[in-house]
Amino acid sequence: VWVQKPLAPAIEWAFDTLLWIRGGHSPNSYTYQVYEDMTLQFIVWMGTCFLCFVVLWLFTRMCRACRGFVVFPNEMKWWGRLVISFDNLTYWVWFWTSFFWIGFNVYLATTPSTFHFNNIGMMSFMLAATILNYALIISNSMRFSIMESIDANEIAFLSMDNIWRA
């Protein structure tokens, strides 16, 4: 991987330091490859978050230039309001998932089962959820002033009262 060679000394130093703190290898200690993979996955995750933000920002700038005939949001604050609306919608549309997980966990506690989840699929799901979460945070921070954030459903001061009023 193109990132692997420049970061190899830093990853190796972190691995050796953690190994020294732990007191050497044990039956449960991880190999160097695991730490290298974790570091590279984190770098890819951060790069993907940054790239998605840049693509959204460029798309918003293009929509602003074509504001006469484009119906997409032409400012980052409108993306924030859209994400907030979708977030508020999920409380009503997906409320049943909590009951499913409670039942699923009770079933697993009483029935012997084994699972093996694909790490790429789980990492992709986590990345998608994280991108949506950071889209909300970043779009809120792109507002011009605190007054605009207060006017936009008071997202800077989110509380249970705001969720129930929405």
Salt bridges, closest charged atoms under 4 A:
GLU75 OE2 - ARG64 NH2 3.79
GLU75 OE1 - LYS77 NZ 3.68
GLU154 OE1 - ARG165 NH2 3.39
ASP161 OD2 - ARG165 NE 3.47
